[in-house]
Amino acid sequence: MRTGHALYAIDTRRPGNTMKTMRRILAAAIFFYSFVIPAYTWQLGLGLTSYYSDWTPEFIGKNDSAKVEPALLAGFAASFRFYDRFVLSGQGMFTFLNHNAEYSVFVESSPSRTVYIDTNYKREETDISLMYIINSSLNIFAGYKRLHFDITDLNSAEATDNYPVNIPSFNNQFHIQGPGAGISFKHPLAENLSANISTSLIYFNMKYYGYFLEDAGAEINAEHTDYTYNGLGNNTTLVLSYYIDSINTAVNLGARCQVIKYLDTSDAPKLSYDLNYGLTLSAMYFF
């Protein structure tokens, strides 16, 4: 049985870029098979992966109210085992549909006002990792993760007492990426059935591109701003994996929790943490 490993979350950019990343992983695997690694030592796996994720973003704790709709991500996964103990793997997922996010923003003015914003968001993420198999139960791995949130569709923005709000082009983006490393354990439960748990840490850099709301005297305006953060993240997964011998396919059902802890920076507003958690489902065919 084989299972994939994901570092702490984080996205990429657009579905096209996600597909380019997966094609590069596959091309690298074919190169290693064709020119570097003897044929009898390799194993290639290709599959589909999905993640139903509930997102508790940092802005929920900073606003009077916030409600974020869970997102369904889906995409492709690849795995390439070589020299018996090494596994190069990658996966790319993105949301096919827009998902709703509603929140409020407190604006200092005279009198003070609250702006209620209704938006949609999209999410993408990519993981690449190299795993070393220590024994049948223990693995270590290292890799790189990208995560992207795109909040661009403004459905409505209304202030208390119907005060005018001017947001001509709403576009908030979060780009998170960084290296990470982790460890995984595998425990057999029955023939072809195993439980797998993995945990990893990531040191990331986040670039935020968005808007800051302020009272301009006659209306509330959106001023463009951007900040850079560093931080630490953790991704932990628990997966049940069943290998179907007749079709050389592993089916994996699990749960996943990701936490991002932002570190303080001198010029950016203080942030605390983001939380993602949900269910995963994947299947991979091995050649």
Secondary structure, DSSP 8 states (H G I E B T S, - for coil): -------S-B--S-HHHHHHHHHHHHHHHHHIIIIIS-GGG-EEEEEEEEEEEEEE-GGGGGSS-EEE--EEEEEEEEEEEETTTEEEEEEEEEESS-EEEEEEEEE--SS-EEEEEEEEEEEEEEEEEEEEE-SSSEEEEEEEEEEEEEEEEEEEEEEGGG--EE-SS--EEEEEEEEEEEEEEEEEEETTEEEEEEEEEEEEEEEEEEEEEEE-SSSEEEEEEEEEEEEEEEEEEEEEEEEEGGGTEEEEEEEEEEEEEE---SSS----EEEEEEEEEEEEEE-
